[in-house]
Amino acid sequence: SNAWSYRKPLPDNDGWATASMQAEGLDEAPIAELIHRILSADPAGTSLNIQSLLIARHGHLVLEEYFHGFDEDRVHDMRSAGKTFAPVLVGLAKQHGAKLTPQTPIYPLFTQYSSFANWDARKQKTVLRDIMTMTAGNACDDNNDDSPGNEDRMQGDAQQRDWYKSSLDLPMLKEPGGEDAVYCSADLNLVGGAVAAATHRWIPDFFEENLARPLQFGRYYLNLMPDGQAYMGGGAYLRPRDQLKLGQLYLAGGVWNGKRIVSKEWVNESTSVHSRFAATYSLGQEHEYGYGWHIHNLKSGAKTYRVFAAEGNGGQFVIVVPDLDLVVGITGGSYGEFDQWYRWELELVPQFIIPAAISPSSH
């Protein structure tokens, strides 16, 4: 049945305070309309294959809905939304005294390798900022099947099972740096390698101790590379309630439940514009990038709202709308259907969710 009635999320001893949408000034009508669309979508067509929708307002979890058999205990593959954790770990490493800045040169961190293939003087100039912003200038483009560095090619190479090495060995196409981003999962994975080098820790241990425990995560999984290190190029599995905490943490300037986890400076720098993707890959819209955060300007009614988001294939989103003190979490199953799932953020959020936060009835 497509009947839906709102119920306030339940506390779960996971750090989320819960409240009703009404108590936090959200109009139920546009949200209900969106949920009716999800419930009545034709399962054969996948335009609205949304598996969960969560909303936090003013730091309170106010909406938690699951569809297609998903529930609050089932972890969901974040796909590339999990990339955003890599620069978060850099901020955590800095908090814990690691000598790591956006200007830290990358190659000297990987002391386990005595030499590099395709050596190019431009590689010496590659710094942490370049791999956090997908401007490394290396031959790595996930949107090009022929690119030597693309993720499928790297992961499918039976000869080279060391993925850091395969990325570091890529030919250079241009100077590192600048503002033109090219989508490359391997670069964000190298950010994890930089953190491992600077902290001398196994990434899953560092993640557990400095992020998962302070954020009160339930069950979660990190993918491992063939060498046993964590793969930070995407694909962490988390409960949607825990995914949403990543957005709340950054909305609150690095604080969760009154506890400082990452510095406000790092949050601000990470969510500032450092590079840009071609509009081709964003339904023709302007598309900016910070350190692992996608930045969009969403027009809703007469106003435009700046949002920053973690985004993944199939419709995995953690979307922060600072002006409205709002975080939206979406998980979905529209894998490979880019023109479908990207609309959930770029069109449905400004059409249904932002209006709920600004509607006259909510004041």
C-alpha positions in Angstrom: 0.0 0.0 0.0 1.1 3.6 -0.6 -0.4 4.9 2.6 2.3 6.5 4.7 2.1 8.2 8.0 4.9 10.1 9.7 6.4 8.7 12.8 9.2 10.3 14.8 12.5 8.3 14.7 13.3 6.3 17.8 16.3 6.8 19.9 18.8 4.0 19.4 21.5 4.7 22.0 23.8 5.7 19.0 24.1 9.4 19.9 21.3 10.8 17.8 18.8 12.9 19.6 15.4 12.5 17.9 12.6 14.9 17.5 9.5 15.4 15.4 9.7 17.2 12.1 7.2 19.7 13.4 9.3 20.4 16.5 12.2 21.3 14.3 10.2 23.5 11.9 9.8 21.1 9.0 6.6 21.0 7.0 5.4 17.4 6.6 3.5 18.0 3.3 6.3 18.2 0.8 8.2 15.3 2.5 5.0 13.2 2.4 4.7 14.0 -1.3 8.3 12.8 -1.9 7.7 9.6 0.1 4.5 8.8 -1.8 6.4 9.1 -5.0 9.1 6.7 -3.7 6.4 4.2 -2.6 4.4 4.4 -5.8 7.4 4.2 -8.2 7.3 1.4 -10.6 9.8 -1.2 -9.4 10.6 -2.1 -13.0 11.6 1.4 -13.7 14.4 2.6 -11.5 14.0 6.4 -11.5 13.1 6.4 -7.8 14.9 3.3 -6.5 15.5 5.0 -3.1 16.2 2.6 -0.2 16.4 5.0 2.7 15.7 8.7 3.4 16.9 10.3 6.6 16.8 14.0 7.7 18.4 15.8 10.6 17.4 19.3 11.5 19.0 21.5 14.2 21.1 18.4 15.2 18.0 16.2 15.7 17.1 13.1 13.7 13.6 13.9 12.5 13.0 11.5 9.6 14.1 7.9 9.2 12.4 5.9 6.5 13.5 2.7 4.8 12.1 1.1 1.6 12.5 -2.1 -0.5 13.2 -4.2 2.6 16.0 -2.1 4.0 16.0 -1.2 7.7 18.0 0.7 10.3 20.2 -2.2 11.2 21.2 -3.1 7.6 24.5 -1.5 6.5 24.5 0.1 3.1 27.3 0.4 0.6 28.3 4.1 0.4 30.1 3.6 -2.8 32.0 6.8 -3.6 30.3 8.7 -0.7 32.8 6.7 1.3 35.7 8.6 -0.4 34.8 11.6 1.8 36.2 9.7 4.8 39.7 9.9 3.4 40.2 13.7 3.9 38.3 13.4 7.2 41.1 11.0 8.3 43.7 13.6 7.3 42.0 16.1 9.7 41.9 13.4 12.4 45.6 12.7 11.9 46.4 16.4 12.2 44.4 16.5 15.4 46.5 13.7 16.8 49.8 15.5 15.9 50.7 13.9 12.6 52.8 16.1 10.4 50.5 16.3 7.5 49.3 19.4 5.6 47.7 20.0 2.2 51.2 21.0 1.0 52.9 17.8 2.1 54.6 16.1 -0.9 53.1 12.7 -1.6 55.9 10.6 -3.1 58.3 10.9 0.0 55.5 9.5 2.2 55.6 6.1 0.4 59.0 5.0 1.7 58.2 1.4 1.1 58.9 1.8 -2.6 62.5 2.3 -3.8 61.7 3.4 -7.3 58.7 4.4 -9.5 57.8 3.5 -13.1 57.1 6.4 -15.5 59.1 8.7 -13.4 58.4 12.3 -14.2 59.8 15.4 -12.5 56.2 16.7 -12.1 55.5 13.9 -9.6 57.8 15.6 -7.1 55.4 18.5 -7.1 52.3 16.4 -6.3 51.1 17.3 -2.8 48.3 16.1 -0.5 45.9 18.8 -1.7 46.2 17.5 -5.3 45.0 14.0 -4.5 42.3 15.3 -2.1 40.9 17.5 -4.9 41.3 15.1 -7.9 43.8 17.5 -9.5 46.9 15.2 -9.4 47.4 15.5 -13.2 48.0 11.7 -13.4 46.5 9.4 -16.1 43.5 8.5 -14.0 39.9 9.1 -15.1 37.1 6.8 -13.8 34.8 8.2 -16.6 37.2 6.9 -19.3 37.4 3.1 -19.8 40.7 3.5 -21.5 42.4 5.5 -18.8 45.3 3.5 -17.3 44.5 4.6 -13.7 40.7 4.1 -13.6 39.4 2.1 -10.7 38.1 -0.9 -12.6 41.4 -1.3 -14.4 43.5 -0.9 -11.2 41.3 -3.4 -9.2 41.2 -5.8 -12.1 45.0 -5.9 -12.7 46.1 -9.4 -11.7 49.8 -8.5 -12.2 49.9 -5.5 -9.8 48.1 -6.2 -6.5 49.6 -3.2 -4.8 47.1 -0.4 -5.6 49.2 2.4 -4.0 52.1 1.4 -6.3 49.9 1.2 -9.4 48.6 4.7 -8.7 52.0 6.2 -8.0 53.4 4.6 -11.2 50.8 6.2 -13.5 52.1 8.5 -16.3 51.5 12.2 -15.8 49.3 14.1 -18.2 49.8 17.6 -16.8 51.2 19.6 -13.9 49.6 18.6 -10.6 47.4 21.2 -8.9 45.1 23.8 -10.4 41.4 23.8 -10.4 40.4 21.2 -13.1 39.3 18.1 -11.3 39.2 14.7 -13.1 37.2 12.0 -11.3 39.8 9.5 -9.9 39.0 7.0 -7.1 42.7 6.0 -6.9 43.7 9.5 -5.8 41.4 9.4 -2.8 42.7 6.0 -2.0 46.2 7.4 -1.9 45.0 10.0 0.6 44.4 7.0 2.9 48.0 5.9 2.2 49.3 9.3 3.3 47.4 9.0 6.5 48.7 5.5 7.2 52.3 6.8 6.5 51.9 9.8 8.7 50.3 8.0 11.7 52.1 4.6 11.4 48.7 3.0 11.9 46.6 0.4 10.1 43.8 2.5 8.7 40.9 0.4 10.1 42.4 0.8 13.6 42.8 4.5 13.2 39.3 4.9 11.7 37.7 2.8 14.6 39.6 4.7 17.3 39.3 8.3 16.1 36.1 8.3 14.1 33.8 5.3 14.5 34.0 5.2 18.3 33.6 8.9 18.9 30.7 9.1 16.4 29.1 6.0 18.1 28.8 3.9 15.0 27.1 0.6 15.1 28.2 -2.2 12.8 30.2 -1.1 9.8 32.7 -2.5 7.3 35.7 -1.1 5.4 36.9 -2.8 2.2 40.5 -4.1 2.3 42.9 -4.0 -0.6 44.8 -7.2 -1.6 47.7 -6.2 0.7 45.3 -5.9 3.7 45.3 -2.1 4.0 41.9 -0.4 3.9 40.7 0.9 0.5 39.7 4.5 0.9 38.6 5.1 -2.7 35.0 4.3 -1.7 32.8 1.5 -0.6 32.5 1.7 3.2 29.4 -0.1 4.5 27.6 1.8 7.3 24.1 2.0 8.7 22.3 5.0 7.2 22.0 6.6 10.7 25.8 6.5 11.0 26.3 7.8 7.4 24.2 10.8 8.4 26.6 11.6 11.3 29.3 12.4 8.8 27.2 15.3 7.5 26.1 16.4 11.0 29.8 16.4 12.2 30.8 18.8 9.4 27.6 20.9 9.7 28.5 21.4 13.4 32.1 22.5 12.5 33.7 19.2 13.6 31.7 18.6 16.8 29.5 15.6 17.6 27.3 15.6 20.7 29.3 18.4 22.3 32.7 16.6 21.7 35.2 18.1 19.3 36.4 15.4 16.9 38.0 17.3 14.0 39.1 21.0 14.0 36.8 23.7 12.7 39.6 25.0 10.5 39.8 21.6 8.8 36.1 21.4 8.3 36.0 24.9 6.8 38.9 24.2 4.5 37.6 20.9 3.4 34.2 22.3 2.4 35.7 25.3 0.6 36.0 25.2 -3.2 39.4 23.9 -4.4 38.5 22.4 -7.8 35.8 21.9 -10.4 34.4 19.1 -12.4 33.1 19.5 -16.0 29.3 20.2 -15.9 28.9 17.2 -18.3 29.1 15.0 -15.2 26.5 16.9 -13.3 23.4 17.1 -15.5 24.9 20.3 -16.9 25.1 22.1 -13.5 28.1 23.8 -12.1 30.0 21.3 -9.9 32.7 22.3 -7.4 34.8 20.1 -5.1 36.5 20.6 -1.8 38.5 17.9 0.0 36.3 14.9 -0.8 33.1 17.0 -0.6 31.0 17.9 -3.7 29.7 21.4 -3.6 26.5 22.5 -5.5 24.3 25.5 -5.6 20.7 24.3 -5.5 18.0 26.6 -6.5 14.7 26.3 -4.6 12.0 28.8 -5.1 13.6 32.3 -5.4 16.7 31.3 -3.4 19.9 29.4 -4.1 21.4 27.2 -1.3 25.0 26.2 -1.2 25.2 22.5 -0.2 28.2 20.2 0.3 27.8 16.5 -0.1 29.3 13.0 -0.1 28.1 11.3 -3.2 28.2 7.7 -4.5 27.0 5.7 -7.5 23.5 4.3 -7.3 22.3 7.3 -5.2 24.3 7.3 -2.0 24.2 10.8 -0.5 25.0 12.7 2.7 23.9 16.3 1.8 24.5 19.3 4.1 22.5 22.5 3.8 24.2 24.9 6.2 21.8 27.8 5.7 18.9 25.6 6.9 20.8 23.6 9.6 19.8 20.5 7.7 21.4 17.2 6.7 19.8 14.8 4.3 20.8 11.1 3.9 19.8 9.0 0.9 20.7 5.5 -0.1 19.7 3.9 -3.3 20.0 1.1 -5.8 20.2 2.9 -9.2 23.7 1.6 -9.8 25.2 2.9 -13.1 22.1 5.0 -13.8 23.8 8.3 -13.4 21.1 10.4 -15.0 18.6 8.9 -12.6 20.3 9.0 -9.2 22.0 12.4 -9.6 18.6 14.0 -9.9 17.7 12.9 -6.3 20.2 15.5 -5.0 20.1 18.1 -7.7 16.3 18.1 -8.3 14.4 16.3 -5.5 16.1 17.9 -2.6 15.4 21.5 -3.9 11.9 20.4 -5.0 10.7 18.7 -1.8 13.1 18.8 1.1 14.4 22.4 1.1 10.8 23.7 0.8 9.8 21.8 3.9 12.4 23.8 5.8 11.4 27.2 4.5 7.6 26.8 4.1 5.4 29.5 5.8 3.6 26.9 7.8 6.8 25.9 9.6 7.3 29.4 11.2 
